[in-house]
Amino acid sequence: MEGNFEELIGKRADIQLTPPPLLNKLRDLKEQVHETSEKLKMSNVQFTKAVRQSPLTSDNLKKVQADRQFAADVIADMLMELETSGSFQSLQHAVAIEKEKKANLYDTIAREQEGRKKIKLLQRQLQDVKQEKKVELQNRTELIAHLKDQLQEMKAKTSIEGKYVKKDTELQVSQTQKKCNIAESDLQLELQKIKEKMDEEIRVHVEIENFLRQHQQELEEKLEYWMEKYDKDTEEKQAELNSLKTSRTNDLSLLSDLTKQFEEYETVITEDRLEKEKAQQKKKQEKMELASAIQIQAWWRGTMVRKSLGPYVKTKGKKGKDTGKKGKAKKAGKNKK
């Protein structure tokens, strides 16, 4: 019916343009246009009744009623224009406007579909990024646990090695001290014996000298013999004394070497203690830095919750839920502290 209506309107326009216009044909076309418009009205009324009888929602019924009213107004305006001026520009204008509205609607629908596709793509990318970050976080957590285990093992190993080295050094120092004490006591005994021998020799010499003085006359013949014997004995004792002095010098040099070695060991022990103290200070510093980082994170979370930043942003219509989330966030922050 719409196609017939447009065809009749086109014929009427052609007849009006031909000079002179044929009045009879123009009247026939007006009657045909009027009949076609009446049929369109009847079809519109039937469609409206069918729509009213169908179980549609109120929004759809309102839309259908508005479309029907629009079609009736357009047809009425077109009939008035046909009766007055014999043209149908109002119909063409209304069709052009509706086509433009429909094109805009299709463009809006296309943009909406494109936007939905972009949103779905972004959501998929977000899910992929979340999954990737989750896997990366899990891997880093496992690496931290592994490094902590290795750190504990190294601490235990270092402690055991330090104790072993300390005990070994103390044992060596004690053994060296015992050896030095024993050698020193032996040297003192030997020196005492030498002194006793020297005293004894001096006493014998004095007694012999006294004896010789008392028996000078009797022993004048043996004086020379005893003098020679005295010289020989003196040389032997002197040689023995020299050998004792040499051994004493060697023992003193050995004692000095042992003393230097003891000082070196003592230096090593002191450096080891300093390194241990530095390590303990470093551990304390790391603990303090970790505690500071935790406090800063807790403060930042509290600031985000108070100012509604990040995941704690308030949404309209969900005040109850937001206050519940804030309470949970505050409780979680307190538990972390």
Rosetta silent file (secondary structure, phi, psi, omega in degrees, C-alpha in Angstrom):
SEQUENCE: MEGNFEELIGKRADIQLTPPPLLNKLRDLKEQVHETSEKLKMSNVQFTKAVRQSPLTSDNLKKVQADRQFAADVIADMLMELETSGSFQSLQHAVAIEKEKKANLYDTIAREQEGRKKIKLLQRQLQDVKQEKKVELQNRTELIAHLKDQLQEMKAKTSIEGKYVKKDTELQVSQTQKKCNIAESDLQLELQKIKEKMDEEIRVHVEIENFLRQHQQELEEKLEYWMEKYDKDTEEKQAELNSLKTSRTNDLSLLSDLTKQFEEYETVITEDRLEKEKAQQKKKQEKMELASAIQIQAWWRGTMVRKSLGPYVKTKGKKGKDTGKKGKAKKAGKNKK
SCORE:     score description
SCORE:     0.000 S_00000001
   1 L     0.000  -38.279  177.018    0.000    0.000    0.000 S_00000001
   2 H   -64.740  -39.465  178.160    2.860    2.400    0.714 S_00000001
   3 H   -63.365  -42.844  177.402    4.368    1.574   -2.690 S_00000001
   4 H   -63.046  -39.412 -179.835    1.032    2.277   -4.444 S_00000001
   5 H   -63.233  -44.150  179.757    0.676    5.523   -2.502 S_00000001
   6 H   -66.704  -37.265  179.485    4.124    6.733   -3.575 S_00000001
   7 H   -64.541  -41.409  178.451    3.433    5.700   -7.207 S_00000001
   8 H   -65.528  -40.410  178.882    0.154    7.694   -7.273 S_00000001
   9 H   -62.689  -39.241  178.784    1.856   10.734   -5.789 S_00000001
  10 H   -65.322  -41.604  178.086    4.546   10.511   -8.495 S_00000001
  11 H   -62.819  -41.377 -179.157    1.952   10.299  -11.285 S_00000001
  12 H   -63.206  -39.391  178.502    0.103   13.298   -9.894 S_00000001
  13 H   -64.595  -36.928  179.236    3.307   15.338   -9.853 S_00000001
  14 H   -66.884  -39.787 -179.102    3.951   14.369  -13.500 S_00000001
  15 H   -66.826  -39.766  179.807    0.412   15.393  -14.524 S_00000001
  16 H   -65.021  -29.033 -178.188    0.721   18.745  -12.763 S_00000001
  17 H   -79.407  -21.270 -177.412    3.963   19.451  -14.631 S_00000001
  18 L   -79.180  129.252  178.353    2.466   18.742  -18.095 S_00000001
  19 L   -92.581  135.290  -17.980    0.972   21.882  -19.762 S_00000001
  20 L   -78.490  157.503 -179.301   -2.030   22.142  -19.676 S_00000001
  21 L   -70.695  142.230  178.728   -2.901   19.917  -16.716 S_00000001
  22 L   -85.801  112.615 -173.505   -5.578   17.307  -17.246 S_00000001
  23 H   -70.819  -38.927 -178.239   -8.234   18.015  -14.637 S_00000001
  24 H   -62.514  -48.381  179.148  -10.071   14.728  -14.973 S_00000001
  25 H   -62.950  -36.964  179.811   -6.966   12.620  -14.462 S_00000001
  26 H   -64.357  -39.691  177.563   -5.926   14.870  -11.590 S_00000001
  27 H   -65.227  -42.283  178.311   -9.304   14.328   -9.876 S_00000001
  28 H   -60.225  -42.463  179.304   -9.036   10.572  -10.412 S_00000001
  29 H   -64.538  -37.896  177.992   -5.558   10.569   -8.906 S_00000001
  30 H   -62.072  -42.854  179.062   -6.801   12.623   -5.908 S_00000001
  31 H   -63.956  -42.649  178.028   -9.546   10.073   -5.326 S_00000001
  32 H   -63.387  -40.623  177.741   -7.064    7.200   -5.627 S_00000001
  33 H   -62.419  -41.691  179.513   -4.658    8.974   -3.226 S_00000001
  34 H   -63.479  -43.685  178.637   -7.530    9.549   -0.794 S_00000001
  35 H   -62.735  -43.594 -179.826   -8.545    5.877   -0.967 S_00000001
  36 H   -63.120  -40.299  178.788   -4.953    4.743   -0.504 S_00000001
  37 H   -65.192  -38.869  177.662   -4.530    7.070    2.496 S_00000001
  38 H   -63.434  -41.323  177.606   -7.772    5.721    3.994 S_00000001
  39 H   -62.816  -40.746  177.357   -6.487    2.181    3.529 S_00000001
  40 H   -61.214  -40.882  177.939   -3.209    3.155    5.213 S_00000001
  41 H   -62.384  -44.013  179.365   -5.188    4.622    8.121 S_00000001
  42 H   -61.590  -43.096  178.489   -7.243    1.431    8.387 S_00000001
  43 H   -63.781  -35.854  177.836   -4.099   -0.722    8.344 S_00000001
  44 H   -65.929  -41.924  178.582   -2.605    1.525   11.010 S_00000001
  45 H   -63.706  -43.408  178.724   -5.758    1.140   13.136 S_00000001
  46 H   -62.567  -41.868  178.224   -5.702   -2.651   12.679 S_00000001
  47 H   -62.781  -37.098  179.119   -2.013   -2.766   13.600 S_00000001
  48 H   -65.748  -41.992  177.867   -2.753   -0.664   16.676 S_00000001
  49 H   -63.057  -42.057  179.646   -5.519   -3.057   17.730 S_00000001
  50 H   -63.209  -38.611  179.013   -3.246   -6.040   17.164 S_00000001
  51 H   -66.696  -39.414  179.110   -0.543   -4.380   19.228 S_00000001
  52 H   -65.937  -33.014  179.718   -3.030   -3.638   22.017 S_00000001
  53 H   -78.978  -21.731 -178.554   -4.155   -7.259   22.043 S_00000001
  54 L   -78.442  149.040 -178.337   -0.536   -8.617   22.062 S_00000001
  55 L   -80.315   73.241  178.003    1.202   -9.101   25.464 S_00000001
  56 L  -101.285  167.864  179.093    3.744   -6.310   25.088 S_00000001
  57 L   -80.344  168.905 -177.997    5.310   -4.150   27.759 S_00000001
  58 H   -67.187  -34.833  179.720    4.180   -0.623   28.508 S_00000001
  59 H   -65.146  -43.871  178.910    7.308    0.900   26.917 S_00000001
  60 H   -64.494  -39.729  178.346    6.697   -0.917   23.630 S_00000001
  61 H   -63.922  -39.996  178.059    3.026    0.120   23.644 S_00000001
  62 H   -63.607  -41.223 -179.971    3.989    3.744   24.212 S_00000001
  63 H   -64.848  -44.860  179.225    6.440    3.579   21.334 S_00000001
  64 H   -62.835  -40.354  179.053    3.870    2.004   18.993 S_00000001
  65 H   -64.422  -40.227  178.644    1.293    4.616   20.000 S_00000001
  66 H   -66.195  -40.835  177.946    3.793    7.419   19.329 S_00000001
  67 H   -63.652  -41.447  178.889    4.663    5.922   15.911 S_00000001
  68 H   -62.214  -44.280 -179.676    0.967    5.617   15.059 S_00000001
  69 H   -63.342  -39.803  178.253    0.314    9.206   16.090 S_00000001
  70 H   -62.361  -44.804  179.940    3.330   10.354   14.044 S_00000001
  71 H   -63.120  -40.888  179.585    2.072    8.447   10.964 S_00000001
  72 H   -64.498  -42.165  179.281   -1.430    9.894   11.375 S_00000001
  73 H   -63.446  -43.198 -179.901   -0.057   13.458   11.684 S_00000001
  74 H   -62.355  -43.296 -179.573    2.154   13.003    8.614 S_00000001
  75 H   -65.431  -39.946  179.388   -0.778   11.659    6.564 S_00000001
  76 H   -63.821  -45.178  178.698   -3.050   14.489    7.722 S_00000001
  77 H   -61.902  -38.658 -179.228   -0.424   17.128    6.833 S_00000001
  78 H   -66.889  -40.108  178.549    0.108   15.466    3.442 S_00000001
  79 H   -64.210  -40.743  178.023   -3.657   15.443    2.698 S_00000001
  80 H   -64.221  -39.942  179.601   -3.959   19.091    3.599 S_00000001
  81 H   -67.873  -37.175  178.164   -0.964   19.885    1.388 S_00000001
  82 H   -65.488  -39.864 -179.611   -2.449   17.844   -1.480 S_00000001
  83 H   -70.336  -33.230 -176.348   -5.788   19.657   -1.168 S_00000001
  84 H   -87.153  -54.268 -173.699   -4.188   23.079   -0.982 S_00000001
  85 L  -112.889   -9.994  179.685   -1.141   22.993   -3.232 S_00000001
  86 L    74.222   18.956  177.930   -1.292   19.540   -4.877 S_00000001
  87 L  -120.707  171.487 -179.228    2.255   18.591   -3.641 S_00000001
  88 L  -135.433   43.004  179.462    3.592   16.165   -0.977 S_00000001
  89 H   -67.649  -31.148  178.448    6.770   17.870    0.176 S_00000001
  90 H   -62.451  -37.498  177.508    5.765   17.444    3.808 S_00000001
  91 H   -65.852  -45.598  178.539    5.756   13.664    3.299 S_00000001
  92 H   -61.573  -41.499  178.398    9.163   13.737    1.641 S_00000001
  93 H   -62.699  -42.728  179.345   10.474   15.984    4.405 S_00000001
  94 H   -65.094  -40.425  178.731    9.086   13.639    7.110 S_00000001
  95 H   -64.322  -42.079  179.266   10.550   10.574    5.326 S_00000001
  96 H   -62.306  -42.888  178.844   13.943   12.283    5.044 S_00000001
  97 H   -62.217  -43.638  179.935   13.874   13.193    8.753 S_00000001
  98 H   -64.857  -38.946  177.086   12.919    9.638    9.714 S_00000001
  99 H   -63.229  -41.318  178.511   15.664    8.213    7.489 S_00000001
 100 H   -63.496  -42.637  177.679   18.170   10.557    9.110 S_00000001
 101 H   -61.993  -42.270  179.991   16.945    9.529   12.578 S_00000001
 102 H   -64.219  -41.515  177.723   17.154    5.877   11.576 S_00000001
 103 H   -62.241  -42.564  177.622   20.678    6.359   10.197 S_00000001
 104 H   -62.731  -38.696  178.678   21.680    8.110   13.437 S_00000001
 105 H   -64.120  -42.950  178.035   20.112    5.248   15.390 S_00000001
 106 H   -63.672  -39.726  176.930   22.041    2.685   13.338 S_00000001
 107 H   -61.916  -42.555  178.377   25.237    4.690   13.841 S_00000001
 108 H   -62.649  -43.332  179.018   24.568    4.803   17.571 S_00000001
 109 H   -62.769  -42.071  179.709   23.899    1.057   17.630 S_00000001
 110 H   -63.323  -43.430  177.983   27.084    0.408   15.616 S_00000001
 111 H   -63.786  -39.169  178.220   29.110    2.617   17.968 S_00000001
 112 H   -63.258  -43.092  177.699   27.569    0.882   20.952 S_00000001
 113 H   -63.123  -41.744  177.438   28.416   -2.545   19.497 S_00000001
 114 H   -63.022  -40.920  177.159   31.958   -1.390   18.746 S_00000001
 115 H   -63.389  -39.833  177.031   32.216   -0.003   22.274 S_00000001
 116 H   -62.950  -40.622  177.804   30.977   -3.308   23.696 S_00000001
 117 H   -62.831  -43.004  177.811   33.546   -5.167   21.626 S_00000001
 118 H   -62.273  -40.738  179.144   36.278   -2.833   22.886 S_00000001
 119 H   -63.071  -43.135  178.151   35.051   -3.286   26.467 S_00000001
 120 H   -62.715  -42.146  179.027   35.090   -7.082   26.068 S_00000001
 121 H   -62.933  -43.886  178.504   38.585   -6.914   24.544 S_00000001
 122 H   -65.022  -38.327  176.951   39.808   -4.679   27.366 S_00000001
 123 H   -62.935  -41.478  176.904   38.195   -6.978   29.927 S_00000001
 124 H   -63.083  -44.734  177.375   39.960   -9.948   28.364 S_00000001
 125 H   -60.371  -39.942  177.959   43.256   -8.051   28.384 S_00000001
 126 H   -63.120  -42.282  177.148   42.617   -7.095   32.017 S_00000001
 127 H   -62.672  -41.333  178.602   41.959  -10.722   32.918 S_00000001
 128 H   -63.210  -43.074  179.211   45.140  -11.768   31.103 S_00000001
 129 H   -64.198  -41.679  178.016   47.157   -9.101   32.920 S_00000001
 130 H   -60.924  -44.005  179.512   45.622  -10.132   36.261 S_00000001
 131 H   -63.804  -41.877  179.444   46.447  -13.777   35.584 S_00000001
 132 H   -63.933  -44.324  178.626   49.987  -12.877   34.512 S_00000001
 133 H   -64.875  -35.791  178.416   50.526  -10.717   37.591 S_00000001
 134 H   -63.633  -44.495  178.382   49.071  -13.466   39.776 S_00000001
 135 H   -64.814  -41.780  178.860   51.503  -16.022   38.329 S_00000001
 136 H   -63.657  -40.272  178.042   54.387  -13.564   38.670 S_00000001
 137 H   -63.865  -41.448  178.392   53.428  -12.848   42.292 S_00000001
 138 H   -63.712  -42.313  178.453   53.271  -16.565   43.041 S_00000001
 139 H   -63.319  -41.318  179.336   56.685  -17.120   41.440 S_00000001
 140 H   -67.541  -36.109  176.841   58.195  -14.255   43.427 S_00000001
 141 H   -63.261  -43.622  177.455   56.652  -15.571   46.639 S_00000001
 142 H   -63.376  -39.824  178.786   58.186  -18.990   45.992 S_00000001
 143 H   -64.447  -39.440  178.629   61.550  -17.347   45.201 S_00000001
 144 H   -64.312  -42.727  178.549   61.414  -15.347   48.457 S_00000001
 145 H   -62.864  -41.499  179.175   60.639  -18.508   50.435 S_00000001
 146 H   -64.094  -42.522  179.101   63.520  -20.314   48.716 S_00000001
 147 H   -66.201  -35.171  176.346   65.924  -17.433   49.435 S_00000001
 148 H   -64.289  -42.188  177.063   64.808  -17.363   53.067 S_00000001
 149 H   -61.290  -44.684  178.548   65.551  -21.065   53.376 S_00000001
 150 H   -62.808  -38.168  178.573   68.983  -20.551   51.836 S_00000001
 151 H   -63.724  -42.730  177.624   69.607  -17.619   54.204 S_00000001
 152 H   -62.461  -41.645  178.202   68.721  -19.755   57.220 S_00000001
 153 H   -63.544  -42.698  179.398   71.018  -22.514   55.996 S_00000001
 154 H   -65.673  -38.067  177.088   73.876  -20.065   55.441 S_00000001
 155 H   -62.295  -45.812  179.732   73.346  -18.552   58.896 S_00000001
 156 H   -63.576  -43.164 -179.711   73.445  -21.989   60.519 S_00000001
 157 H   -63.795  -43.829  179.300   76.496  -23.007   58.488 S_00000001
 158 H   -64.410  -40.504  178.507   78.314  -19.753   59.276 S_00000001
 159 H   -62.716  -44.470 -179.895   77.534  -20.089   62.969 S_00000001
 160 H   -64.735  -43.489  179.586   78.841  -23.676   63.069 S_00000001
 161 H   -64.077  -40.661  178.183   81.991  -22.749   61.130 S_00000001
 162 H   -61.803  -44.375  178.254   82.632  -19.758   63.404 S_00000001
 163 H   -62.851  -40.502  179.983   82.282  -21.886   66.521 S_00000001
 164 H   -64.205  -46.267 -179.510   84.592  -24.532   65.026 S_00000001
 165 H   -63.598  -39.783  179.611   87.248  -21.981   64.043 S_00000001
 166 H   -64.040  -45.994  179.506   87.036  -20.323   67.446 S_00000001
 167 H   -65.062  -40.897  179.440   87.425  -23.607   69.321 S_00000001
 168 H   -63.366  -42.746  178.826   90.250  -24.720   67.034 S_00000001
 169 H   -64.727  -43.386  178.013   92.104  -21.427   67.509 S_00000001
 170 H   -61.909  -38.952  178.952   91.641  -21.537   71.273 S_00000001
 171 H   -65.936  -43.713  179.067   92.909  -25.112   71.330 S_00000001
 172 H   -63.692  -41.154  178.361   95.975  -24.247   69.269 S_00000001
 173 H   -62.942  -43.200  179.900   96.714  -21.228   71.449 S_00000001
 174 H   -65.406  -40.891  177.572   96.391  -23.320   74.611 S_00000001
 175 H   -63.517  -42.701  178.613   98.632  -26.042   73.161 S_00000001
 176 H   -63.310  -41.602  177.922  101.226  -23.455   72.128 S_00000001
 177 H   -63.010  -41.499  178.023  101.127  -21.884   75.579 S_00000001
 178 H   -62.564  -44.672  178.227  101.572  -25.284   77.225 S_00000001
 179 H   -60.580  -44.280  178.409  104.521  -26.091   74.958 S_00000001
 180 H   -62.573  -40.806  178.682  106.098  -22.713   75.702 S_00000001
 181 H   -63.866  -43.164  179.231  105.575  -23.198   79.435 S_00000001
 182 H   -63.419  -45.324  179.949  107.100  -26.675   79.314 S_00000001
 183 H   -63.618  -39.890  178.910  110.089  -25.452   77.284 S_00000001
 184 H   -64.583  -41.248  178.333  110.552  -22.495   79.594 S_00000001
 185 H   -65.090  -39.339  177.242  110.464  -24.734   82.695 S_00000001
 186 H   -63.531  -42.806  178.632  112.991  -27.093   81.106 S_00000001
 187 H   -64.624  -38.469  177.399  115.269  -24.188   80.286 S_00000001
 188 H   -64.797  -40.874  177.540  114.943  -22.841   83.807 S_00000001
 189 H   -63.408  -42.896  179.753  115.826  -26.265   85.271 S_00000001
 190 H   -64.757  -41.108  177.098  118.781  -26.546   82.963 S_00000001
 191 H   -62.657  -38.894  178.513  119.895  -23.028   83.852 S_00000001
 192 H   -63.512  -41.687  177.736  119.560  -23.873   87.524 S_00000001
 193 H   -62.644  -41.847  179.198  121.684  -26.953   87.047 S_00000001
 194 H   -62.740  -43.539  177.412  124.321  -24.932   85.243 S_00000001
 195 H   -60.482  -42.144  178.607  124.322  -22.356   88.018 S_00000001
 196 H   -62.541  -41.227  178.105  124.668  -25.123   90.573 S_00000001
 197 H   -63.944  -42.117  178.379  127.531  -26.621   88.614 S_00000001
 198 H   -62.725  -43.803  176.302  129.197  -23.243   88.328 S_00000001
 199 H   -59.863  -42.334  179.193  128.767  -22.682   92.070 S_00000001
 200 H   -62.914  -42.692  178.684  130.112  -26.114   92.701 S_00000001
 201 H   -63.709  -41.340  177.972  133.068  -25.477   90.443 S_00000001
 202 H   -62.803  -43.304  178.365  133.755  -22.171   92.142 S_00000001
 203 H   -62.428  -43.053  178.363  133.545  -23.839   95.534 S_00000001
 204 H   -62.533  -41.841  178.720  135.875  -26.617   94.402 S_00000001
 205 H   -61.418  -41.815  179.267  138.204  -24.052   92.975 S_00000001
 206 H   -65.055  -42.735  179.362  138.241  -22.141   96.248 S_00000001
 207 H   -63.754  -42.128  178.286  138.792  -25.309   98.235 S_00000001
 208 H   -63.416  -41.670  179.809  141.562  -26.378   95.913 S_00000001
 209 H   -62.868  -42.572  177.342  143.085  -22.958   96.135 S_00000001
 210 H   -63.965  -40.507  178.826  142.914  -23.085   99.923 S_00000001
 211 H   -63.690  -39.682  179.143  144.260  -26.568   99.896 S_00000001
 212 H   -67.742  -38.417  177.457  147.092  -25.510   97.653 S_00000001
 213 H   -65.066  -41.455 -179.816  147.888  -22.598   99.833 S_00000001
 214 H   -68.709  -37.111 -178.205  147.880  -24.818  102.907 S_00000001
 215 L  -112.108   42.250 -176.361  149.862  -27.485  101.215 S_00000001
 216 H   -62.703  -40.953 -177.985  151.937  -25.256   98.939 S_00000001
 217 H   -68.016  -39.984 -178.092  155.131  -26.806   99.908 S_00000001
 218 H   -73.081  -27.834 -172.582  153.832  -30.310   99.479 S_00000001
 219 H  -108.405   14.544  178.714  152.128  -29.564   96.242 S_00000001
 220 H   -62.308  -34.320  179.160  154.639  -27.325   94.554 S_00000001
 221 H   -70.913  -32.753 -179.047  155.671  -30.287   92.435 S_00000001
 222 H   -91.938    0.826 -176.933  152.077  -31.015   91.517 S_00000001
 223 H   -60.217  -46.074 -178.330  151.169  -27.384   90.961 S_00000001
 224 H   -61.977  -39.695  178.602  151.957  -27.454   87.327 S_00000001
 225 H   -62.415  -46.290 -179.488  149.930  -30.644   86.870 S_00000001
 226 H   -68.402  -32.215  176.957  146.945  -29.179   88.637 S_00000001
 227 H   -65.780  -43.098  177.104  147.206  -25.924   86.700 S_00000001
 228 H   -61.905  -45.000  178.587  147.070  -27.769   83.426 S_00000001
 229 H   -61.568  -38.619  178.498  144.176  -29.819   84.659 S_00000001
 230 H   -62.272  -44.874  179.482  142.501  -26.632   85.780 S_00000001
 231 H   -61.163  -44.181  179.382  142.934  -25.043   82.349 S_00000001
 232 H   -62.675  -45.878  179.689  141.577  -28.107   80.619 S_00000001
 233 H   -62.834  -38.342  178.856  138.590  -28.284   82.907 S_00000001
 234 H   -63.910  -43.169  178.866  137.964  -24.579   82.479 S_00000001
 235 H   -62.214  -42.313  179.136  138.037  -24.865   78.696 S_00000001
 236 H   -62.685  -45.754  179.882  135.629  -27.791   78.775 S_00000001
 237 H   -64.984  -37.429  178.272  133.258  -25.985   81.057 S_00000001
 238 H   -64.132  -41.621  177.336  133.557  -22.856   78.949 S_00000001
 239 H   -63.409  -41.793  177.735  132.736  -24.863   75.836 S_00000001
 240 H   -63.535  -39.454  177.630  129.807  -26.424   77.621 S_00000001
 241 H   -64.951  -40.206  178.373  128.698  -22.982   78.764 S_00000001
 242 H   -62.980  -41.262  178.494  128.936  -21.649   75.213 S_00000001
 243 H   -64.435  -37.661  177.334  126.833  -24.521   73.936 S_00000001
 244 H   -65.286  -38.852  178.280  124.248  -23.805   76.617 S_00000001
 245 H   -65.118  -38.417  179.145  124.202  -20.138   75.636 S_00000001
 246 H   -64.742  -44.442  178.323  123.706  -21.112   71.995 S_00000001
 247 H   -64.027  -35.190  177.684  120.806  -23.395   72.843 S_00000001
 248 H   -65.688  -41.236  177.937  119.330  -20.652   74.988 S_00000001
 249 H   -61.636  -42.693  178.006  119.545  -18.184   72.080 S_00000001
 250 H   -62.453  -41.504  179.249  117.811  -20.680   69.796 S_00000001
 251 H   -64.716  -36.870  178.242  115.099  -21.218   72.373 S_00000001
 252 H   -66.260  -40.757  177.198  114.602  -17.461   72.677 S_00000001
 253 H   -63.738  -40.262  176.639  114.246  -17.095   68.888 S_00000001
 254 H   -62.489  -40.120  178.075  111.707  -19.947   68.878 S_00000001
 255 H   -62.619  -41.632  178.204  109.822  -18.209   71.667 S_00000001
 256 H   -63.799  -40.305  177.722  109.714  -14.940   69.670 S_00000001
 257 H   -62.848  -42.914  178.804  108.396  -16.799   66.589 S_00000001
 258 H   -64.533  -35.677  178.181  105.689  -18.425   68.637 S_00000001
 259 H   -64.811  -42.717  177.273  104.801  -15.038   70.106 S_00000001
 260 H   -61.934  -42.649  179.474  104.417  -13.534   66.615 S_00000001
 261 H   -62.308  -40.661  178.049  102.243  -16.474   65.558 S_00000001
 262 H   -62.399  -40.164  178.324  100.083  -15.971   68.640 S_00000001
 263 H   -64.621  -39.711  177.323   99.668  -12.263   67.779 S_00000001
 264 H   -61.979  -44.547  177.785   98.636  -13.165   64.203 S_00000001
 265 H   -61.635  -39.864 -179.985   96.010  -15.597   65.504 S_00000001
 266 H   -64.494  -37.448  177.125   94.748  -12.970   67.903 S_00000001
 267 H   -63.987  -42.460  178.724   94.437  -10.479   64.999 S_00000001
 268 H   -61.650  -42.894 -179.772   92.442  -13.013   62.952 S_00000001
 269 H   -63.574  -40.923  179.303   90.100  -13.627   65.896 S_00000001
 270 H   -63.768  -43.944  177.686   89.582   -9.873   66.350 S_00000001
 271 H   -62.346  -39.604  178.926   88.734   -9.373   62.650 S_00000001
 272 H   -63.304  -40.465  178.568   86.296  -12.278   62.793 S_00000001
 273 H   -65.135  -40.712  178.181   84.541  -10.716   65.775 S_00000001
 274 H   -62.361  -41.684  177.836   84.307   -7.367   63.973 S_00000001
 275 H   -62.405  -40.643  178.149   82.776   -9.044   60.896 S_00000001
 276 H   -63.631  -41.802  178.847   80.218  -10.796   63.086 S_00000001
 277 H   -63.487  -39.695  177.379   79.301   -7.502   64.757 S_00000001
 278 H   -63.012  -41.546  179.030   78.890   -5.848   61.328 S_00000001
 279 H   -62.022  -41.543  178.494   76.644   -8.706   60.189 S_00000001
 280 H   -64.301  -41.606  177.189   74.487   -8.331   63.311 S_00000001
 281 H   -61.965  -39.379  178.253   74.193   -4.575   62.740 S_00000001
 282 H   -62.942  -42.219  177.773   73.202   -5.207   59.122 S_00000001
 283 H   -61.536  -43.252  179.032   70.466   -7.632   60.256 S_00000001
 284 H   -62.173  -41.382  178.702   69.134   -5.077   62.713 S_00000001
 285 H   -61.730  -42.795  178.616   69.106   -2.426   59.964 S_00000001
 286 H   -63.035  -40.645  177.757   67.193   -4.747   57.597 S_00000001
 287 H   -62.503  -43.200  179.094   64.615   -5.489   60.317 S_00000001
 288 H   -63.439  -40.928  178.270   64.141   -1.775   60.960 S_00000001
 289 H   -64.093  -40.122  178.428   63.733   -1.066   57.224 S_00000001
 290 H   -63.459  -43.193  179.172   61.160   -3.872   56.911 S_00000001
 291 H   -63.872  -40.006  177.872   59.167   -2.522   59.875 S_00000001
 292 H   -63.485  -42.606  178.802   59.279    1.008   58.367 S_00000001
 293 H   -61.941  -41.026  179.291   58.079   -0.286   54.993 S_00000001
 294 H   -64.031  -41.419  178.454   55.161   -2.103   56.660 S_00000001
 295 H   -64.086  -40.288  179.329   54.183    1.063   58.559 S_00000001
 296 H   -64.253  -43.062  178.248   54.306    3.144   55.354 S_00000001
 297 H   -61.899  -42.167  179.548   52.123    0.599   53.526 S_00000001
 298 H   -64.492  -41.709  177.482   49.608    0.568   56.381 S_00000001
 299 H   -61.880  -43.201 -179.589   49.524    4.390   56.420 S_00000001
 300 H   -63.624  -42.610  177.593   49.000    4.494   52.633 S_00000001
 301 H   -62.441  -42.898  178.658   46.143    1.963   52.817 S_00000001
 302 H   -61.848  -40.054  177.395   44.530    3.983   55.596 S_00000001
 303 H   -63.096  -43.157  178.445   44.879    7.163   53.521 S_00000001
 304 H   -62.719  -39.128 -179.453   43.303    5.440   50.484 S_00000001
 305 H   -69.199  -43.388 -178.027   40.408    4.204   52.637 S_00000001
 306 H   -67.523  -36.737 -177.523   39.828    7.618   54.271 S_00000001
 307 H   -97.040    3.013  177.809   40.006    9.533   50.977 S_00000001
 308 L    56.732   57.503  178.990   38.224    6.813   48.933 S_00000001
 309 L  -107.970  156.739  174.131   41.042    6.291   46.445 S_00000001
 310 H    63.348 -130.104 -178.341   41.786    3.323   44.171 S_00000001
 311 H   -72.559   -4.679 -177.730   39.645    0.244   44.945 S_00000001
 312 H  -102.295   20.601  179.489   37.947    2.130   47.843 S_00000001
 313 L   -69.296  136.043  179.878   36.115    4.663   45.624 S_00000001
 314 L   -75.120  140.278  175.234   32.483    5.214   46.690 S_00000001
 315 L  -114.028  146.764 -177.596   29.801    4.292   44.150 S_00000001
 316 L   -69.595  141.668  176.183   26.279    5.843   44.014 S_00000001
 317 L    82.498    4.536 -179.345   23.462    3.729   45.352 S_00000001
 318 L  -136.020   46.720 -179.497   25.735    1.484   47.362 S_00000001
 319 H   -65.667  -39.752 -179.884   26.410    3.489   50.496 S_00000001
 320 H   -62.514  -44.098 -179.967   25.722    0.556   52.767 S_00000001
 321 H   -66.208  -38.169 -179.950   28.066   -1.684   50.874 S_00000001
 322 H   -65.259  -41.948  178.574   30.786    0.988   50.826 S_00000001
 323 H   -63.908  -36.134  176.534   30.582    1.528   54.580 S_00000001
 324 H   -63.963  -41.484  179.210   30.819   -2.246   55.050 S_00000001
 325 H   -66.438  -38.402  178.042   33.870   -2.378   52.834 S_00000001
 326 H   -61.239  -43.059  178.659   35.434    0.528   54.741 S_00000001
 327 H   -60.429  -44.265  178.505   34.902   -1.293   58.026 S_00000001
 328 H   -63.200  -40.851 -179.524   36.466   -4.441   56.613 S_00000001
 329 H   -64.559  -41.323  178.099   39.412   -2.434   55.222 S_00000001
 330 H   -63.725  -42.339  177.799   39.987   -0.739   58.604 S_00000001
 331 H   -62.430  -40.501  178.439   39.863   -4.079   60.411 S_00000001
 332 H   -64.257  -39.523  178.508   42.310   -5.580   57.898 S_00000001
 333 H   -64.228  -41.001  177.653   44.668   -2.582   58.361 S_00000001
 334 H   -63.732  -42.526  179.369   44.532   -2.986   62.181 S_00000001
 335 H   -62.544  -39.164  178.801   45.223   -6.712   61.925 S_00000001
 336 H   -65.444  -41.031  176.628   48.210   -6.037   59.643 S_00000001
 337 L   -61.156    0.000    0.000   49.553   -3.458   62.088 S_00000001
